[in-house]
Amino acid sequence: MTNKAAVFYSDERAGTLSKTGNTYQFVYEGDYLKNVGALPISVSLPLRQEVYEFDSFPPFFDGLLPEGWLLDLTTSKYKIDRSDKFSLLLAIGGNSMGAVHVEPLEFIDG
């Protein structure tokens, strides 16, 4: 499975979320930042060129994941360990509620 995901705000590619080992990075796309009307995907991730680095799964993206019985159903359906939040996000991130959705880069770039 890929270790990178495209992050969209509405239908515009806003950035890339990646995983390396147990660390995560999020970076806004240069073209997105140049857009005068660009909005941050979250108040916790304001627009900037610098990379955001996290030692654990980023809280904003964790908030996009299901909880409770829906998490149990999702992990069972996709056969993903509930602790593998990145893989869960890639599996269901295209169907998340709200303006932000996430798709594996292999579907976008490859």
C-alpha positions in Angstrom: 0.0 0.0 0.0 1.2 3.5 -0.7 2.6 5.7 2.0 1.4 9.0 0.5 -2.0 10.5 0.1 -3.4 13.5 -1.8 -5.4 15.8 0.4 -8.2 17.7 -1.2 -10.1 20.7 0.0 -13.4 20.6 -1.9 -12.2 19.4 -5.4 -8.8 21.1 -5.3 -5.7 19.3 -4.3 -4.5 21.1 -1.3 -1.5 19.0 -0.1 0.1 15.7 0.5 0.1 13.6 3.7 2.9 11.0 3.9 4.1 8.4 6.4 7.7 7.3 7.0 8.0 4.7 9.7 6.1 6.1 12.7 6.3 9.7 11.6 4.0 11.7 9.4 4.3 14.8 7.3 1.8 17.1 5.7 2.7 19.8 3.2 0.5 22.2 1.2 0.9 22.1 -2.6 2.7 25.1 -4.0 -0.1 25.8 -6.6 -2.7 25.6 -3.8 -0.8 28.2 -1.8 -0.6 30.5 -4.8 -4.4 30.5 -5.1 -5.7 33.8 -3.6 -8.8 32.2 -2.3 -7.0 29.2 -0.7 -8.2 28.2 2.7 -6.4 26.0 5.2 -7.8 22.5 5.5 -7.9 23.0 9.3 -7.4 25.9 11.8 -4.7 23.6 13.3 -2.9 23.5 9.9 -2.7 27.1 8.7 -1.4 27.8 5.2 2.4 27.8 5.0 5.1 26.4 2.7 7.0 24.6 5.5 6.3 20.9 6.1 4.2 20.0 9.1 5.9 17.0 11.0 4.2 14.7 13.5 5.5 12.0 15.7 2.1 10.3 15.8 -0.9 10.3 13.5 -1.9 13.9 13.0 -5.0 14.9 15.1 -6.8 16.6 12.3 -6.7 13.5 10.1 -7.5 11.2 13.1 -10.7 13.2 13.3 -11.7 12.1 9.8 -11.7 8.4 10.9 -14.8 6.6 12.1 -15.3 5.6 15.8 -17.1 3.0 17.8 -19.1 0.4 15.9 -18.4 2.1 12.6 -14.7 1.7 13.2 -15.2 -2.0 14.0 -17.2 -2.4 10.8 -14.6 -0.5 8.7 -11.6 -2.4 10.0 -13.4 -5.7 9.5 -14.5 -4.8 5.9 -11.1 -3.6 4.8 -9.1 -6.1 6.9 -7.0 -3.3 8.5 -5.7 -3.2 12.0 -7.5 -0.5 14.0 -4.1 0.9 15.1 -3.1 1.5 11.4 -4.8 4.8 11.1 -3.0 5.8 7.9 -4.2 2.7 6.0 -7.7 3.4 7.4 -7.6 6.9 6.2 -6.5 5.7 2.7 -9.3 3.2 2.7 -12.2 5.5 3.6 -10.7 9.0 3.1 -12.4 9.5 -0.2 -15.8 9.2 1.5 -15.2 11.5 4.4 -17.8 14.1 5.4 -17.0 17.7 5.0 -14.8 19.6 2.6 -11.6 17.6 3.1 -11.1 14.2 1.5 -8.0 12.0 1.1 -7.0 9.7 -1.7 -4.0 7.4 -2.1 -1.5 9.0 -4.5 -1.3 5.8 -6.6 -4.9 6.6 -7.8 -4.0 10.2 -8.5 -0.4 10.1 -9.9 -0.2 6.5 -11.2 
